[in-house]
Amino acid sequence: MNVDLDAYFDTQKPALTIFGRVYEVDNDYKKVLAAQRKFAAPHPGADSGEMMRELLTDNLVGGRQAADEILAHDMPFAFWNLLQFGVLAAMTGKTVDELREAAENARKEPSFRRAGSKEKRL
């Protein structure tokens, strides 16, 4: 039996349209996993602005120039949050709504801390 995965492989890069421009997104699995790890468990005290700049720089084909173009715009915080989900959605092939739901569910899940523990939750 031969399972031909080439039929499923798409070499076209996904894209993100923002502020009237289209940016190709690098969806290489190593970059997807790194981005998911970074946003799933950010370091305490991590600068969210720098994290967003890194996400855009590392994962948009235009790199730092694309990140600077996007971040030069004034945007409300709700859009800032949507931008993060939009990049991750383009990288993973999921919808923004699917990722938001997964994030909400993960936040609701009980932690593995002992009852009464004074450990801070991240």
Buried (B, 14 or more C-beta within 10 A) or exposed (E): EEEEEEEEEEEEBBBBEBEEEEBBBBBEEEBBEBBBEBBEEEEEEEEEEEBBBBBBBBBBEBEEEBBEBBBEEEBEEEEEBBBBBBBBBBBBEBEBEEBBEEBEEEEEEEEEEEEEEEEEEE
